[in-house]
């Protein structure tokens, strides 16, 4: 899993409840260590600002508003446990220091006496060592449009990996999630049940909420009643996936085709984004739009794996045309094997359970290589500038 929101060289800082004199001392102390805002935030606005900006550090004016500072710390300890909180006081006081530490403040500082300590805390927040090595890999699948087989590939990819790994399959398609019916299961808990308590979620709570499929895939579904999901916060999605990546070696997420806040966060933290299309003009055109959207979301092309589903030699759009117009290497194709796929879906089975030797089962087994391919070995073609027969569909004539 990719860690996001970390600074590259300088910490991002939010200031809360500071007067002009304190602002000046903070600026003088952290001029080379942090990206500082132009003004301090009032306590009443602090939670909204911190939720929106997700900084590395929050420095809170403590002495003149002790109760507000303590209440803010209690709330942030629940909602943003990784945030570094610093109490800025006018003078040292042992009882005040003890109260701040109990509330969750990492440091209690008085400027200019503690300037070196404040600089050190902010520097460490900016360069916290990433813990990616301790987490499993997150693979997010998204479709060029509905009906291209995104859920089918997510289910089968998870099933292939589950033979030798701990695998969680998560349905993040809140609009049309089909993982549960495709696997013929009904979960006790769903994503909707876990998101409201994501700030206190741990591995034990997560693993007790999943359903275990006969393929050994652990599954977290979407609810049948989509209205039960309610508002979704990006931080809650991040916390859920982070806990999942600690508990499992592989986290496969079906993102569907609709890009909401939950999907945007999932795509950003995913180690690999699998874009699924089919070899027809409409799907390839929509895949082109998806690539643009992924670019806007900050998804590097090196993380994207293009998979062409239902491929056959007589496909209307060739692999060369798809790759050239999308500017992406085709990582894999899955054979057009409608008979076996339809039988598997209707019977709630995995394709290999229907016919282990069929072309689709073979290609899906080979998809595991898509996840381990070294990005440096992938040749990324440039999108065709003009003259190609598809160029009119992509607005390049």
Beta strands, then each sheet from edge to edge (+ up, - down):
strand 1: 11-16
strand 2: 34-35
strand 3: 57-61
strand 4: 84-89
strand 5: 107-110
strand 6: 137-143
strand 7: 167-171
strand 8: 211-212
strand 9: 218-220
strand 10: 250-254
strand 11: 272-278
strand 12: 304-311
strand 13: 330-335
sheet 1: 2+ 1+ 3+ 4+ 5+
sheet 2: 8+ 9- 7- 10- 6- 11- 12- 13-
end
